[in-house]
Amino acid sequence: MHDGNFWGMHFIWWIIWLVFLIWLFFLPSRFPYQRKPRKSALDILQERYARGEISKEEYEEKRRTLES
């Protein structure tokens, strides 16, 4: 009824589906655009101070508030 090529092709399709499922569930989570680390409030405050948007006194006051 079936010649020897049937099982070979059947096996190849299982491999194709397995590779597709692995890609579908594991690889997309590693793309950099999907899961960006969120910055903490202290990181944002430090960036604002580094850019000169806030003074040293204002930076230290807000830092103390965030750390308490």
Sequence and secondary structure as in RCSB ss.txt:
>XXXX:A:sequence
MHDGNFWGMHFIWWIIWLVFLIWLFFLPSRFPYQRKPRKSALDILQERYARGEISKEEYEEKRRTLES
>XXXX:A:secstr
   THHHHHHHHHHHHHHHHHHHHHHSGGG TTT      HHHHHHHHHHHTSS HHHHHHHHHHHH 
